[in-house]
Amino acid sequence: MLNMLNILYISYDGMTDPLGQSQVLPYLVGLSSKGYKITLLSCEKNENWHHKELIQAICTKHHINWQPTKYTRKPPILSTIKDVKNLKKLAAGLHNKIAFDIVHCRSYIAALVGQSMKKKYGLPLVFDMRGFWADERVDGGLWNLNKPVYKQVFQYFKKKEQQFLQEADAVVSLTYAAKAEIETWSIPHAPITVIPCCVDMELFDPTQLSNTKTNALRRKADLPNNKLVMGYVGSLGTWYLLNEMLRFFEYWLKNHPDTILFFVTSEPKDMILKAASNLRIDNNKIRIISSSRSEMPYYISMMDIGLFFIKNAFSKKASSPVKQGELMAMGVPVICNAGVGDSDFIVEKYKSGELVHSFDEQGFSEAVKKLKEEMNHPEIIRQGAADYFALARGVEAYAAIYESLCKH
C-alpha cells in the first residue's frame, strides 16, 4: 500500500514552540493516522524545552518518531550554518537506518537539508515553502540590506529559492496570491499545491466547550458578561500592527464605549498597556492573558469580533494568518486589513468580517459600517472555516502529494 511510505519531515521550527504545536504536529498526526510512517526531525529552543514531555506524549500516542535536536541561537548566520550541518548529518544517519521514501521540508532552512538528501539519495523532495522567507526577513527588518553580510545572505537564499522551486518534486504554498506571484517568475517549477494554515475544527468547536470551564476562564481573564469583546490572538512581533489596531479600537470606542479589547498573547503586558496609554485609551478597557493551546478555543469564544492588522509588504502575499481560521472556526467575524495573502478573498467569499483599506478615520468608518451590514451568522462563518481551513482538508492534500510522488 502506498500509505505505508516512510516520510522524513524536517522542521527548523521546534515542536515545543507554539507554531510547532498548531501548524506541524496536527498535520503529522493526521498523516500518521492514514498509515504514513513519519519521522520528525526538528530544532528545539532551550526556553521551550520544558514542553518536551507533552510533545513526546503526542508523538508516542500517534506513532510519530520524533528526533529533536538543539536550535543554536548565536552568533547570527554562523549558528544557522552549524544547525544545517547538524541536520544534514542527522538526516543522513536516519535514512541509513530507515530508508525514507520522501523528504518533506518545512520552509527554506529545512529545504537546504532536503536538497542535499535528494542529491545524495534520490529522494523525492516536498518543498513546503510556507512563505517568501528571505523577503520576510528583509520586510520585517531582520536583514538590513545596507549591510553587506545580510545582502549576501539574502542573495544566497533568493538563488536557493529558485533552486528549491526547480528541483522539488512538489511545492506547497500557503496562498493562491503567492502561487500566482511565482508563476510570473518565468522559472520552471514543480506543481504547486495551495494549503493554507489549517485549523483543527474538532478542537476549535464552540459546541464542545464546557460552560463551567468557560465561566472559570472568563473570571480569570476578568471579562464582564455585559461588555462587547473585541479580541486579538497570538504574538505581536515583527508583522502585527499594534498601534494601528489600538487606533482602530480608539475609533470603535466612540460609538461602542462598552467594549473591551482582549489580547490572548504571551507578549509583555507592559508593552501593550504603554502603547494604549500613549493613545489615551483607558487601561481598564484592555485585558491581556496568555493561553495554552487547549484553552485558546475558550478565550476565542468570549470574543464578539476578532481584530488583526498585518504589515502590508511584498512577502505578505504568501502569508496565511493562523488566527483567521481559528476565529472563523469559532464563528467570530474578523476585522483585518486588505492586501495580505488570501485574506481579502476569504473575508469576501464567506462574509466572515470586513476589510480595512486605510488606517485612518475614513477607512475605519467604512469597515465598521459594512461589518454591521454584511456580517454572516456565526454558524455560517464556521462553515466557511470548514470549507477553507479545515485540518482534515489539509491532511488530505498532503496525502495526495505523497501518493502522486510515489506513482512516478
N, C-alpha and C positions, 0 to 999 in steps of 0.2 A: 504493500500500500504506500502511496506517495506520502501520506501524512505521518509516516514513521521516520521522516527525514531528521537528520541531525543538524541543528541550526546553531551557529555561533553568533550570538548577539553581543556587540561591543558598544558600550556607552561610556563616554568620558564624564558624563554626569553620574553622580552616585545614586544608588538606590536608597541610601539613608537621607538624601535630600528630599524635600517636598516634591520636587519635579519628578524624581525617580518613582516616587510612590503614586503619583497621579498620572504620569504620562509615559511610563515604561512598564512597570510591573503589571498593571491591569491588562495590557495587550498580551504580555507574555503568559499570564495566567490563562487567558482565553485561548491562545495558540497551543499551550500545553494540553488544555482540555480536549483539543482536537486531535491529539496524538503526536504532535511535533515534540521532538526531544530537544529541549532548549538548554544550552549552556550560556550563562550570562556573565560577561566579563565587564566589570565596572570599576571606576576610580572613586574611592570614598574619602571624604574630608574628615579630618580629626574631630572637628567640632560637632559632627553629626554621628560619630561612630557609636554613641550611646544607643542609637536605634538599631544596632546590629541584630540583636535577638529578635526584634519584631520582623525585620526583613528576612532573616534566616527562617523563621517560622512560616512565613508566607511561601517562601521558595520551597521549603521541605514539603509543606502540605500539597503544593501543586506540582511537585516533581521537576522543579527548575534547579539546575546545577549552577548555583551561584558561586562565582570565583571573584571575590573582591580583592582589589589591590589599592595601595595608598595613592592619594592625589597629592602632588607636590605643588606647593603654592609659590615658593620663592627659590631663586630670583626669576623675574619675568622672562619669558621666552625660553631660557635655558631649562627651567623646571618642566615646561611642556615637552621640550625635546627629550628630556630624561624619561618622562611618563610615556611618550610614544615608543621609545626604545624598549622600555619595560613591557608595554602592552604587546609589542611585536613578538618579544621573546615568550611571553606567557601564551599568546595565541598559537604560536608555532608548537609549543610544548603540548598544549591541549589537543591540537589537531593530530599530533603523532599518537596520542592515546585514543582519541575518539573518532577520528576520520569524519570531519564535517562535510555536509553536502552543500551548504550555503553559508556565506558570511554576511551578516546583516549589520550595517554600521549606522549608528545614530550620530549624525552631524559630521563635521569636517575632520576633527582630530581623530575620531574613530575611523573615518574613511581612509586616513593615511595608513592605518593598520590593515584595513580591508584590501586596499590596493596592493599592499605587499603580499597578502595571503593569496590574492587572485594570481599575481605574477608567479609566486613560488609554487603554488599547488593547483592552480587552475580552477579555484572555487568560484562559482557564480557569486557576484557581488551585488548586494542591495544597498544603494546609496540613499539613505533616509535623511535627506538634507535638512529638514526642519525649517530652515530659513536661509537667507543670504548672509551667512555667518560673518565673513570678512567685512562686508559692508555694514553689518550691525555694529561691529567693533569700532568702525570709524564714525558712523552716525551717532553712536552712543557716547562718543568722546573718550573711548578707552584706548584707541590708537590715534595718536596725533600724527598726521601725515607730513607735518612740517619737520618731524624728527626722522632722520634718515633710517634709523633702525626699524621704526614702525612702517615707514613707506616700503621698505624692502620686504618686511613680513607680509604686508597687505598684498603686494605684487605677487609674492610667492603663493599665497593662498588663492588669489584670483586665477593664477595659472593652474593650480591644483583643482580648483572648482571646475574648470573646463575639462581637465583630465578625468575627474570623477564622473562627470556627466557623459563623457565619451566612452569610458572604459566600463562603467557599471552595466550590469545586465538588466537592472530595473532601478528606477528613480522614484522616490516618494517626495511629494511637495505638500505643504500644509494648505496651500491656497491655489485656486484657479488663476488668481492675479499673478502669482509667481510663475506658474506654468506658462501663461501667455507671455510673460516677460522673457523667459528662457527661450521660447520659440521664436523670438525676434533676434536672437544672438547669432544666428547663422552658423551654428556648430552642430555637428551630428551628435545625437544623444540617445540614450536608451528610452524605452517607453516611460512616460511619466504618469504615475497614479496619484491623484489628489486624495489625501486622507487628513482631515483637519484634526486638531487637538480634540480627541473624543471625550465623552463623559459617560461614566458608569450610571446608566439610567436606573439601576436597581438600588444603588447607594443614594443617588440624588432623586428620591421619590417622596414627595410630600405625604403620600398616603401611608408610608411606613414609619412615620415619626411617632414617638411616644409623647403623649401630651404631658405626662409627668416630667419627662426629661426636658421637653421644650420649655415648660414653665420654670424649671430649675435653672436652665441656661439663660433664659430671659432675665431672671433675677440677678444672675451672675454678671450679665452684661449691663445691668441697670437700664433696661429698656422698658419704659412705661407702655401699658397696653393701649392707652388713648392717644398716642402720638403716631404721626406718619413717619415711616423709617425709610431713608434713602441709604443704600449700602454700597460699600466698596470692599472687594475681596482680593487678597493677595499682596505681593510685595509692591513697593513704591519706587524701587531703584531704577535708574537709567531711563526707562521709557515712559513711565506713567507720570502724567502732568498734575501733580498735587495742587499747585497754585491755581491752575485753570479750573480744576474740579471744585476747589473751595470758592472760587469766584462764581461758578455756576450755582453752588449751594447758597451763596450770599444773595444772588438774584432770586432764586427759588423762595427764599425765606420772606421776601417782600409780600408774596401772595399766599404763602403757606407757613406762617410763623410757628405753627405747632409741629415742625418737622425736626427729627433727629438725624444727623449724619453719622452712620455707623461703620467704622472701619474694622474689618476682620483681617488682621495683619500681624506679623511679628516685628514690624518696624518699630523703632523707638517712639513712645507716646509723645515725648517732649518735642520731637521734630514736627509732628502733625499739629500739636496744640500751639506751638510757636507760629507756624505758618497761618493757622486760623486766627490767632491773636493779631497778627500783622494786618489782617483784613478786617479787624474789629468784629470778628464772629465770636459770640459768647461761647466760651469753652463748655458751658452747660448744654450746648446744642450738639456736642461731639461725644461719641462713645468709641472706645478703642479696646479691642480684645484680641488675643491670639487664640488659635484653634488647632486642634488635631484634625486630621482628615475625616475621621469618623463623626466629629461634631459639626463639620462645615455645613452639611445639609440643614441642620437645625438652625444655625445662625442665618443662613440664606433665607430660610422660611419666615424669619422675622422681618424681612425686608419687603417693602411695598414697591420699591423701584431700585434697580441696580444702576450704578454710575461708573464709567471708566473713560478717561481720555488718554490717548496714547500719542506720543510724539510722531508727527507725520513726516516720515523720511523715506527715501528710496527703498531701504531694506525692509520697511514695514509692509511692503507689498506681499511679503512672504509670511506675515505674522497671523497666527490664529490664536487669539486670546483664550486661554483655558476657561477663564471666568465667564465668558459669554455663554458657552454651552452649559456650564453649571447653573448659572442664573436662569437660563431658559428652561432647563430641566425641572427646576423648582417652580416654574410658572411665573417668574419675576420678569417684568419688562425692563429693558435696558435703555439708558441714555448714553450714547457714545459718540465720538467724533467721526466724521466721514473720512474716507481715503485710506483706511488701514485694512490691508488684506482683503478678505471677502466679507467683512463686517457689514458694509453697505447693502450688499446683495441679500445677506441673511436677514437683516432687520427689515428690509423692504418686502422680501418674499413671504416672511412669516408674520409680518406686522407685530414684531416682538419688541417694539420700543420706538425710539426716534433718534435721528442723527443730528448732531450739532455741526453746522457748516462753518461757523466762525466763533471765536472765543470773545464775543462782545455781546452787548445787550440785545442787539437785533438777532444774532444767532441763537442766543439763549431763549429769547421770546418766541421765535418761530418753532423751536424744538418743543417747548413746553406746550404751546397751543396745539401742535399736531399730535403730541403724546395723548392728550385728552381725547382728541377726535378719533384717532386711529387705533388705539391700543386694543389688542385682542384679549379674550378671556384667558385666564391663567392655564386652563386645560388645553387650549389651542396653542398657546406659546410652548407648553411642554411637548405637545405633539410635534411642533416644529423642531425641537431639540432631538426628539426620537428619530425624525426624518433625516436630519442633517448630521448630528453629532454623536449618535448612539455608538457606544463602545463596541457592541456586537457587530455593527456595520464595519467598523474599522478593522476588527479581528478578521472578518470575512474577506476584506480587501487584501490584508497581508497574506492570508492563506492562499488567495487566488494568485498572488505574486509568486509565492513559493512553489505552488503547483505548476505554474507556467514555466518557471525556470528549470524544473526537473523533467519537463516533457521534451526539452530541446536536446 
